[in-house]
C-alpha cells in the first residue's frame, strides 16, 4: 500500500465476483454470446443474458415527480416508506413485537448498521461457513471479524450442533453476539432453514445463561424467490416469538424483489420486546446512517409507498414477480435434475438465485471451466453457480460440464 492504511483488512486489486464477470464480458466481446456461459452475477437475467426488469415497477419510476427524487428523504426514511416496507417484509403476518423500520441503501446498509451498533470493536460476528463474502468485508471495514459455524452436517441437514457450539463459545467471550442467517434462498447454496431448524435456534437462545444478548440478523434479500411468498415468510412468526434476550432484525432489500438493484433501497426492521428497545434501535441506526451515507435515496422509497398505496398496482407487481420467480424455480429444478442424473453432488438446495457444488479444488476447476467459456465463482468450500443468470437449457447441461472439469 502506498497511501492507503489497510487497518486489518486485506484489500484485493478487484472484487472477486465482479472480476470474474468482467472476464466473462470480455470473452463475450471477443468470441460472441453463444460461446460463453456467465454464471457469476446475482441478478436475474433472461435467457439472452439481459437484466429482467419488472415493467410495473419501471412505470412507477417513470411517473415520479422531480421532487420525489430531488428532495432529501428523512434519515430513517419517509413515514409512508417505513409503513410500506414493514408490510412488504411481513406479508399477511402481523407481528406482535414492537416493530421499527429504518431505511438503508439496500440490504447491505442494514447489515452494516447492525454490525456497527450491536457489537464492540474486535467482536466476532457469527455466520455460516457457506456465506456471502461481503459479510466479512463489512465486518472488517468496521474493525470486527467473522467466525463461522458449519451450515450442514453429515446428514445434509442444518448443523444445529455446530451452531450451538459456536454460539456458546462466542457468548462466553463477548457481552453480545450478532448472528447473520441468510434464508430463505440462501446465497450461495439455495438452502432455506426449516421451521424445525428455527425452533432449534430459538431454544438455544432461550437457554443462554445470564440472558446473554443476541442480535439475530435475518438477511432476507431473496425472500420473494424461494417459493410461495407466504410460506417463505412463515419463519417470521418464530422471530416474533424469540425470548427477551434476543433482538431479531430483518435486513430487507428492494434490489431483487423490485428489480431495483441500482437504486439502492432496503431497510432494517426490528422485532423488539419493548418500546424502549425499539426506540433505541431506531435512534442508534439513524445516527449510524448519518455518519455513513446520511440519507438513503428518496426515489425508491416514494415508489414503494405508491405501490403499497394502490392495491391494483401492488397486484400487478406481485403477478409480474411471480412469473420471474416461476422461471427461476424452473431453472433450479432443471439444474438439480441434471445434477442428479449425471451424479454431480450439490449442497442442499431449495431454490433461489444460486446453487453450490462442494469441491476442494474450486479455484482450479473454475479456471478449467473458464478456459471452456464457463464462468462460475470459486468459494472456500465449493463452486457457486448463478442459476439466476443462465437459461433453463444451460441449467440442463451445466452439471455434466462441471463434473467433467472436476474429474
Ligand atoms: N445479502 C445477500 C446474501 C446478498 O446476496 C445480497 C446481494 O447480493 C444482499 C444481502 C444485499 O443486496 P443489496 O445491498 O443490493 O440489497
Boltz pocket constraint, residues with backbone or C-beta under 6 A from the ligand:
constraints:
  - pocket:
      binder: B
      contacts: [[A, 42], [A, 105], [A, 106], [A, 107], [A, 108], [A, 109], [A, 132], [A, 182], [A, 187], [A, 219], [A, 221], [A, 252], [A, 253], [A, 254], [A, 255], [A, 261], [A, 265], [A, 266]]
      max_distance: 6.0
